Amino acid sequence: MNLPQSELDRITGKVITNIHKCYDREQAQLASLAETAQTEGVIRDAAGNLVESLLQNIFDTINTEIPGANIESIVGGRDRLSKTIHYKGRDVEFNQIQVDRHIFSNKKRIAFIENKTYLDSCYYDRALADFRKIAQSLKQHGTDPADVKYIVFAGQNAAKDKTLFVYEADFWDDTKHLTSDPNGIESKIFFFLKNKRSSAKPLYKVKHELDDDVIKKFVSFIIEIL
């Protein structure tokens, strides 16, 4: 969707205002929960919910400001994909393919998003492995996998930039044969919090600053693919 720059600026401004309010509320709740939580798992789940809430807040704002966007973000488990593997003389059905969020606009898939409170190299490698399976599934079912986007929406960067770039390049190289698009298939990472992750300063203890510039880029990217 192509919008005049003035309109895009207006919408991204609305998103920034709303997401700051959402972040203030969600981070305060996370910090309060951490004071009484019995296990790290409870805190980890709550931090994951914070990321989910921020992402949904962005989509809700875009839907409000662009009525025709009709973005729907659903849990991957409600939209599992499948692929068939011919192995040792038989067809094996792999039917549990999904990531955190499958994104639709007007009932058409436009993106797959993996959410992370922070992203290290292992998490990214796993996300890309799932994206590979999704691309293979789409190809088998007659859809060009380059027609959708593969996104990681994460709080902070916990990996070396060079490592992330190498994994990104490997994903592109491993999937380029699946599409007729000469640019191949690329993954995108958006870190919505500033600075590198520090284990001594987890999100439930420190309210890290939102990166407005990255959030604006994410919003522009989503609007562009509508």
N, C-alpha and C positions, 0 to 999 in steps of 0.2 A: 504494500500500500504506500503510495507516494503522497506525502502531505507537504504543504508549504512550510518552510522553516519556522515561520511565526507560529503556526499551529502546533508543530512538533515541540517547539520550545514551551508553549503553553501547557501541553500535556505532560511533558517531562517535569515541568515545574509543579504540577499537581501531584505527580507521583512522588517527587522528593518530599513535599509537605506531608503527604499521607504516610509514607514509609518511615519518616522520622518519628511520627506519633506512634506508629505501630511498634517500631523498634524500642522506643522509650518504655512502652507498656510491657512488651514481651521480655525484654532484658531484665526489667525490675522484677517480674514474676519469676524468671529463672534464678536470679540472685536470691530471692526470698525462699524459693524451694530448696536451693542448695544448702541453706542453713539448717534444714530439718531432714533432708533426704537421708535415707538409711544406706543406700548403695549408690555406686557411681553409675550404674545402669539407669537409674531414675533420672539423674542429672543429664546423662548423655541423651536419653530420649527427649527430655524437655528442651535441650539445646537443638535437637533435630526438629522439634515442633516449631521452634522460633524461626528457623530457616524456612520451613514450609509456610508459616504465617506471613513472612515478608514476601515470599514469592506470590502467594495468593493475593496479598494486598496490592501488588503491582498489577496483576491481571484484573482485579476488580476495578481499579482506577482506570485502566485502559478501556475496559468495557463501558464504564460510566461516561468517559469522555469521547469514545468512538462507539456509538450504539451499534453500528454494523459489524463490529469486531467479533462479537459472540465467541470470545475465548472461553474454553472449558479446560480446566486442568484436573485430570482424574488420576487416581492412584493406579500405578502400573498393574496391580493385581486384577483390576477390572477390565484390562485391555491386553491380556497376554497374547503374545505372538508365537508363531510356531515355524519350524522348518523341518524338512525331511532329510535324513542322512542315510545314504545307501552304504551299509556296513556289513561285511562278511555275508554277502548274498541276500541281505534282507533290508527292508526300509525301516528305519528307526525314527519315530516321531519325537521331536524335541519341542514341547509345547508349553514351556514355562518361561518364555523370554519376556523380560520386562525391565524397566528402571523405575525410579521413584515416581516420576510424573510423566504422563503422556498428554501432550497439549494438542487440542483441536481448535480450529476456527471454522465456524459454520459447518460443524460435523466432519471436517476434513483434518486429518493429522498434519500438523505443521512442525512439531518438534518433540524430542524426547529429552527430558531433563533429569539429571542426577543431582540431588541436593546433599551438600556436606557442610557441617559446621566449620571444618577446616579440611584442606586437601593436601595429603601427602602423596608420595609417588605410588605407594601401594593402592591407595584409594583410587587414584587416577587410572592405574593399570587395570583395576577391576571394572571401573566404569567403562573404559574403552573396550574391554572384553565383551561387556554386555551390548555396547553400541555395535560391535562387529556382528554379533548374533542378530541384532535387529536389522542391520543392513542386509545380511544374508537372507533373512526371512522376507523382507520386503521384495528383494530381487526374485525370490522363488515364487512369490505371489503376484508378480507382474507390475510392481511399482518400482520406479527408479529410486534407489535409496538416497540419491543426492537431492531429491525433491523435498526432503525434510531436514531439519537441523538437529545436531547432536550437541547438547549443552551441559556443562557442569556449572551449577550455581552454588558458589561456596563462600563461606565467611572469609577465612584467611588462608594465605598460602603457607603451607608447611613443607614445601619441597624446593629444591633448587630449580631455578627457571630453566636451566639447560636440560635438566632431567625431564621436565614437563614437555619441553620442545621436542626432545628425542622421542618420547612416547607419542606425541601428536604426529610426528613425521612417520612413525611406524604404523600408526592407525591409518593414515592416508595411503601409505604404500601397500598396506595389506588389504585395502578395500577398493582401490582405484579400478580394479578389473570388474567391479560390480555395477559400474555406471557408465553411461555414454557421455557424461559431463566431462569435458577435458580438464576441468579443475579438480576432479576427483571429489572425495568426501572428506570434509574437515570437521574437527571437533572444536568447540569454543569453550573457554573458561572465563567466568566473570567472578572476580573476588570483590564482594560488596563491602568488606571491611578493610580499613587501611592497615598497613604494616604486616610484617611476617608474624606467624603464630609463635607464641612463646608458651611453653608448658607451664611456666611459672605465673602466667597471666591469662588463665582460661576465661572464657566469656562470662561464666557465672560469677567471677570475682572482679573482672575489669570490664567496664563498658567501653569497648573499642569504638573508634569513630567510623561512622559510615562513610564510604567513598562515593560521594555524589556523582563524580565524573563517570565512574564505572556503572553506576545505576542508570545514569542517563544513556550510556552506550547500550546497555542491555535493553532498555525500553525502546530505543531507536531501532535496535536489531529486531525485536519482536514485531514492532509496527511494520517494519520493512517486509517481513515475510507473511504478513496477513493476506 
